[in-house]
Amino acid sequence: MVQHPMSPNSTLSPSEQPEKIYLPRTSESETLKKIRHTASHVMAMAVQKLFPKAQVTIGPWIENGFYYDFDSPEPFSENDLKAIKKEMVKIINRKLPVLREEVSREEAEKRISEIQEPYKLEILGDIKQEPITIYHLGNEWWDLCAGPHVENISQLNPKAIELESVAGAYWRGDETKAQLQRIYATAWESPEQLAEYKRRKEEALRRDHRKLGKELGLFIFSEQVGPGLPLWTPKGTLLRTILEDFLKKEQIKRGYQQVVTPHIGRVDLFKTSGHWQKYKDDLFPMMAENEEAAAHEQGFVLKAMNCPFHIQIYKSELRSYRELPIRLAEFGTVYRYEQSGELGGLTRVRGFTQDDAHIFVTPEQLDSEFIKVVDLILSVIKTLQLGNFKARLSFRDPASDKYIGSDQAWNQAENAIRRAVETLGMDHFEGIGEAAFYGPKLDFIVSDALEREWQLGTVQVDYNLPERFDLEYVAEDGSRQRPVMIHRAPFGSLERLIGILIEEYAGDFPLWLAPVQARLLPVGEAQLDFAKDVAAKMVAEGIRAEVDTSGDRLGKLIRNAEKQKIPVMAVIGAKEVESNSLSIRTRASGELGAISVDEVVDKMKSAIANFENF
């Protein structure tokens, strides 16, 4: 992971760096699967010992732990969690064996009826395979489960288990059904892993983009506007604009043309593309003129993707092979009707802006153009200092029916992506079933400062939408041929990218990206006019500078600038006015002393242009 200038460990030598503790996800570790499956059963057993009226429902592992849902007459409190953990330790110390038993469906139904657990009966009805497997903790407690588990609960380390929180949950996720209580917990192989997990959780809270976004005045949410719909303040809007301008400049160098498309379109457009049929439940409801139009699904929808609109621009005139590649780019806002429980700050919203582009190429141009797109994405990742990433070849699952198009089209597209990563010598892995419904993708999975993974840049090869929209170009021999489409988005979602960057930098944006790059701190009223003149000079040179006119004492001026994570602070006293200089203090390098105004401006301009710190 790239070290950022203000990160806590940036001044430590390699020998002083703490030893890194690897925390695998449950899906990556069979050992953790067994530990967490078993720990969830021990927790459920402890709950039912302490709260005999509590009924168990489901208790799966999740990537960093596990949870169990209970139907209990009384809500669980924080003190209850402590009591449950204490009871779990007692159970673990009894060293009960974990026993697997296979029974017939009828026998399972009989046993569940005897203990009067209606949720288990419903779960049994969902199990298709036979025989039914039951796991016992000694001869005292059992549950339906597919496993895997440890052989004896003494293999669990009580000091590596923690019950984290209680939350509400509906049975089957259906708000019309019973309200349950979900206990979230985690379990690891060692206390050291648990300690590292807790450290990362605390660090995640410190870096939480929702908290920092509010403190830095970047964005807000309003209940009157609605959940999942961020409102960008002037500083936040400036941050978005900086990112957009950066990418637009890079795209202009590479021959992209900017377009603008509407926020709504006819539903028929999305029927042709296939999005309506595939993702109707994820779109906002259709706007129809009357009941008859609604019955025939004739109306308008908020756009959930930009590609059908760009296709219409391409199709508006007959294209020649000489014009291709045609690269149409747009920062287009799209809308998805995400469920309220799935929303999360900027990383999961209902309205977001994609740095979308669609490139129309001849089949012969596909490989070289794909490599150019990858080069752009790698350049973006490098500039944003997101150095720790991996490339996923997101291909279709041949056994699934969610994809459109012929096997030939899919094979051509997947082979093009393979050739590109092999030509570039990129480390990569395949993600079967991760493709878009119309084509395979190359996804860039970035690990942040807390080693959480986020999908950012993506580039997709598409033979199917050109077919569905009957796209053509005139080939060199005068024949009509079908172009290939490349869909690409180096940022992905601008909202999610900003959320990730806030947390990656802990709000400490690099100089080029900071909404306010320099703050001038006049010691007294006598230095205010000089400070304003310097700020005006900086602004004229493209530096985002402001003057603190609060009149507070110098210590408070500095503290406020530090709190708002301003990269460059310039203290101005009588000496600085007399010598036409600034006493510079930076977050990246600390105190730099007195520097002439002209030199400060020149150095800042150079640092910003080269994406460096002052």
N, C-alpha and C positions, 0 to 999 in steps of 0.2 A: 504494500500500500504506500502510495506517495505520502511523504511527510509534509504537512502544511506548516508555514512559518510560525504560526502561533500555537501549534499543537503541543500538548503537555510534555511530550518526550523529545521535542525537536532539538534540544540542546544536549541530549545524552549521547555519549559515545556508544558504539555497538556493544562494548563489554559491559556497559552500565544498563543497557536495556533489559527490562524484566523478561524472563523466559516466557515465551508465548504458549498459552494453554489452548489446545485445539478443542473446540466444542462441536462435535458432529451433530447433524440433524438426525432425528429419529429414522428417517427414510434411508440414511446413509450407514446405519449401524444396527446390525442384528442384535448385538449385545444390548444396546439401549432399548430396542423394541421389546426384548424380553423383560428388561428391568421395569420399563414403564407400564407394560401390560400387567405385570405382576403387582407393581405398586398401586395401580388403580384398583385392583381387586382387594388388596389389603386395606386401602382407604375405604372402599365400600363396605367391607366387613366391619371396620372400626365404626363407621357411621351407624350401621344397623345395630351394633352392640350398644352404642350410646343413645341412639334414637330409634327404638324398636318399631315405631310407626312409619319410619321413612322407607319408601319403596325405591328400588334402584331401577334405572332405565338403561342408558347406554354410557359406556366409559372408554372411549377410544384414546389412543395416543395422538398427539399432535407434534409438530416438528421440534418444539422445545420442551415438551413435557406430556401431560395428559389431563383429561378432565373426566368428571362423572356427574351425570344429572340425576337428581333425586327429587321425588315427590314427597315433601315433608310438611306436616301441618304447621310447624313453627319455622320461621326463617333462621338460617344459620348466621351466627355473629362471629366477629373476629376471635372472641374468647372460645367459641365452639371449635374454630379451626385449631387452636392450640390444644384443646382437649382431644380432638380427633387425631392430631399428630402424636400426642402422648400415648393414645390407645394403639396407634399403628406401631410405635416402638415396642410396646408390650407384646403385640402379636408377632412381630419380627423376631423378638428374642425367644419366642417359643419354638422357633425353627421348624415350622410346619412344612411338610412336603407339599409340592404342587402336583396334583394327580389329574391326569387326563382320562376321561371316560367317554366312550362312544355308546349312544343309546338310540333307540328308534324314535321317530317323531311322536308316536303315541305315548311312549314312556316319558319323554320330555314334557309333553303336554300334561300328563298325569301328575308329575312331580311339581310342575309350576302351579297347577291348580291347588295342590295340597298346601303350598305355602302362600297362596292367595297373592300372587304377583301379576296383575293384569298386563303390565307393560312388557314383562317377559313373554307373555303369550302372544302379544302383538309382534314382538321381535321374532319369535319362533316362526310366525306366519310368513315373515319375509325371507327366512332361510330356505333356499331352494335345494341345496345339496343334502344328501344323507350318507351315512348316519349323522346324527346331531352330536357335536362335541361339547362336553361340559368339563370345566376345570374346577377342581376342589382345592380348598386350602385346608389340609388335613381332612378331618371328617366333620368340620364345623360350618363351612360356608362354601357355596358354589354359585356359578353363573354360566350362562351360555357364552361361549367364546371360541374363536378359531385359533387363538394363540398368536405368537409363541410366548412361552413363559420360562422363567428359570426353574430349576428342578426343586429347589427348596428356598423358602422365603428368607432364610438366613443369608442368602447370597445378596440380599438388598442391604445397603449401608444406610442406616437411619440418618446419619449425619450428611448424607448426600441427597436427602429428600426434603422438600419444602412445600407446604400448602400455601398458595399465593393469594387467592382471593375468592370471593363468592359473587356470582352474577346471576341475573334472571335469564331463563331460557324457556321457550315454548316447546312442548313435545312435538317432535317432527318439524320444528321450525315454523309451525303453523300457529299464528296468534289467536286462532279460534279454539285451540286446544289447551290443555292444562298448562298452567304456569309452573315451571320447575325451578329448582335451584342448582346451579352449576358450580361445582368446586374446581377451580383451576389449581394444578399442582405441577411440580417438576421433580425429576429424579435423574441422578447421574451415577457414573461409576465410582466417583470419588468426591470427598468434601472439597478438594481443590477445584474440581470442575464446577461444583455448585457455587463456590466463592467467585469464580471468574464469571459465571452466568449472572450472578447478582450484581457484580461490578459493572457488567455491560448493561444491565437493566437500569442501574443508577445513571450511567453515562448517557443512555438513551433518553432518560428523563431530562438530563441537563441539556441535551442537544435537540429535544423535541421541537420540531419546526412549528408546531401550533403555538407553543409557549414563546419561542424566540421570534416568530413572525409577529406576534402581538407586541413584544417588548421593543422590537426594531421598527414597528409601525409599517409593516409591509402589506398586510391584508387582514380582513375581518370576515366573519360570517354573521349573518343576520337571520334570526328566526322569521322575521316578516318577509324576507326574500325567499328563504327556504334552505334546507340542509343540502350540502354538497354543491353550493353555488357561491364561490368566494367573491368577495368585493375587494378590488385592488386599490390601495391608497396611493397617493402621489409617489411615495418612495418605492412601493412595490411595483407600480406601473413603470417607473423608471428602470427597475431591475429587469422586468420583462422586455422593455424596449432595448436595453443594452444587449441582452441575449439574442433578440430577434435581429438587431442590426449586425451583430457579429456574424450570425449564420447567413444573413442576406448577402453580406460582402463576400463570404466564402463561396456562396452559390453563384453570384455574378461572375466571379473569376472562372467558374466551371461551366458557364453557358446556360444557367437556369433563367427562365423567364417567370416573373411574378404574375399571379392571377388572383382574382377575388371572386368568390362564388357565394350564393345566398345561404341563409341559415335554414331555409325550408325548401322542400321540393315535393313534386307529386309522388305519391306512393308507388305509381307505376314504374318510376325510375328505379326504385329499390326492389321491385319485383323482377325487373329485367336483370339486375345485378345479382339477385338471389339473397340479398341481405334481409329483405322482408320475410321471406319464408324461413330463413335460418335463425333470425334474431328478433322476431316480432315482439316477444315478451320483454326484450331489453330496450326497446325503443319507447319514446313517449307516445301516448295515444294519438291516433290519427285525428286530424281536424277535417271533418266532413261538412258539406254545406247543409245536408238534411239527412233524415233517417234512411231514405232510399240510397243515397250515396254511401252512407256508412255501411249499409247492408252489403253493398257491392264492393266495399273497400276502395272507394274512389274519393280521394281527398289529398291532403298535404300532411307531411310529417316533418318534425325537426330532424335535420340531417344528423346521422350517427357516424358518417364517414364522408370523405371528400372525393374519393375516386370516381363515383359515377358522374360528378359534376365536371371534373377534369376531362373525362372521356367525352363529354358533350362538346367541350371546347375543341378537342382534337378532331372530333367528327364534323365540326361545323363547316369544314371545307375539305376537298380532296387533297391529300398530301402526296408529295413525291418522295422517292427514296433519297433525293438530294437534301430534303429538309431534316431527315432523321439523323441522329436522335433529336426528338423534341422533348424538352425538359420543362414541365409546368410545376411551379412551386407556389405554395400558399400557407400562411399561418392561419389555418381555418379552424374555427370553433365548432365543435361537434357536441352532441348531447346524447347521453345514455341514461336510461331510467334505472339507475342502480338502486337496490334495496337499501333502506335507511340503515339497517344493521351492518351493511358492507362499507359504508362511507367512512373515510378517515382523513381528516385534514385536507391537504392538497394532494395526497397520494391516491385517493379514490374519491372522485367528485362526479357530479352529474353534468357539468358543462366544462369542457377543457379544450385547449387549443393545441392542435397538432402541427408540427413543422413538416407538413405533408408535401411530397412531390411525386409526380407520376411521369415516368420517362417512357416514351414510345420509341422502340428501336426495331431495326430489322433483325431477323434471327442471327445474321452474321455479326452484328454489332453487340449482341447480348453479353458475351464474355468480357470484352474490354470495358463496356459501360458499367457492368456490375463491379468490376475491380475499381473503377473510378469512384463509385459510390462508397465502397468499403474504405477507400483512402480518405474520403471526406469524413466518414464517421470516426475513423481512427484519429484524424486531426482534431475533431471536436472533443473526443475523449481526452486527448493529450492536453489540449488547451484548458479544459475544465479541471485538470489534475486528478482525473478519475483513473488512476493507473492500473488498478487491480480489476481485471475483467476477463471473461472467457467467452468464447464464441460457440453458440449452439446452432446446429443445423436442425431446424424445426421442420420435420418431415411428416407426411401423413401416416396414419395407421391404416394399412390396407384392409384390416378387418372392420373398420368403421364405415358407416354410411353417411357421415356428415359432410363429405367432400363432394364437390362437383367437378365434372370434366372427365376426360378419357385417361386411361392408364398411360397412353403415349405422351399426352401433354404433361402429366405429373412426372414421368420419368425424364423427359427433356428438361423440365424445370429443376428437378432435384440434381440431375447431373451437372447442370450449369453452376449450381451453388457449390457442389463438390469440387469442380474444376477450379473455381475461383479461390477457395481456401487453400487448395493444394498448390496453386500457382503462387499465392502469397506466402506459403509456408506457415500459415496460422495454426496455432493449437486450437483444436475444436472437438466437440463431442456431438453425437446425434440425439435429438429429442423426438422420439417417435410419438406421433399423436399431437404434436405442438404446432402443426402447420395451420395457417388460415384456411378457411373452407375452400378458397379458390386457388391456393398455391402455397408452395413451401417458402420458408423464410430463413435468413441468417440473422439470428438475434444476438445482441451483445448484452451479456449479463454482468453487471457491475457490482462489485463488493464494496460497501461503504466502510467508514472508519470503524464500525462495530461488526464488520464482517457479515452484515445482512446483504442479501442479494436482491438487485432490482434489474428488471429488463428496461434498458434505455433504447439505444439505437436499433433499428430493424431495417432489413432490406429484403424484398420479396420478389420472386419471379412468377409471372402470371401469364399463362397461355389461355386461360378460361374466360376472363372478362372481355378481351378483344373478340372472342368468338361469340359471346352472348350479346354484345353490342354491335356485332358485324362491322368491326373496324377494318379499314383497308389503307393501303398506300399503293402508288403506282411504281412498280419495280423498273429496273433499268431496261428490261425487254418490253415494257409497255403493259405487262400483265398486272392484274390486281392481286396483291398479296396481303397476308394478315400480319400486323406488327405484333411484337411481344411487349408486354408492359412490365416495368419495374416500379414497385411501390417502395418508397423509402422515407424514413423519418429519423434523422440523427438524434434529436432530442426525445422523440416519442411524444409524450405529453409535456407541454411547457409547465403546467401546474405541478405535475409530479416531479419533473426535473428540479424545479425551484425548491420544492419540499426536500428532496434528496440533498441538494447543494447546501441548504440551510443547515441540515444535520451533519453533512460531511465536514463543512467548515466550522461547525458550531456557531454559525452566525458571523464568523470572521471572514468575510469575503475577501478574495485577493483584490489588489488595488484596482485592476481594470474593471472589475465587476461590481465594486462597492457603489451603492447609490450615492453616498457622499464620500468623496475621496479625500478631501482635506477640510479641516475645520480650523479657522483662525480664532485664537483666544487672546483678545486684548486684555492686558492686566487692569487697565482703567479707562475712564471716559476719554482721557487725552489721546489714547492710541486707537480709538474706534474708527476715526476717519481713515487713518492709514490702513487699518485692517480691511475696511470696505474697498479701498482702492486696490489693494493686493488681490482680494477675492475677485473683483471685477476683471483684473488682468488675467487671473487664472481661468475664469469662466470664458473669457475671450479666446483663450488658447485651448479650449475644449476640456478643461479640468473641472470636475464637479466640486466646487468649493462653496463654503458658507461661513458666515461670521456668527459667533456666539455673542449675541447682544444682551444677554440676561443681566449683566452687571454683577454676577456672583464673584466670590473670591476665587483666586486662581486654582486653588486645590479642588474646588467644586467643579470648575470649568473642565479641568483635566479628568476628574472622575466621571462626569457626564459623558464626555467624549469617549472614554474607555468603555463605559457601560453600553454605549451605542456602537461600539466597535468601529470607530472611525479610523481608517488606516494611517493617516498623516495628521498630526496635530502641530500647529505652529503657534508658539507663545510669542506675544508681542508686548515688549515693555519699552521704556524710554530709550534704552541702548539700541534696540532693534530698529526703532523709528529713525534714530540718528544715523545708523550705519546702513539703512535700507536692507535689512536682513531679517531673517526669521529664525527663532530658536526651535529647531525641529525635534519632535518626539514621534516615533513610529511604533506601531504595534509589532512590526516584523523585526526591527533592529534596535528598538529602544531609543535612548537619547543620542542624537547626532550633533548637538550643539548648534551654534549660529552659522547659518548659510545665507548667502545673498539671495535676494528675491529672484533675480534672473536665473541663478543656478538651480534654485528649487523648482522653478517652472520648467526649465529645460530637462532636469532629471526626472521630474514627474511625467512629462510628455513622453520621454524615451521609455520609461518603465511601463507606462500604460500601453504604448504602441507595441511593445515586445512581450506583453502579458507577464511582466515581472513585478516584483515589489520594489519600493523606493529604496 
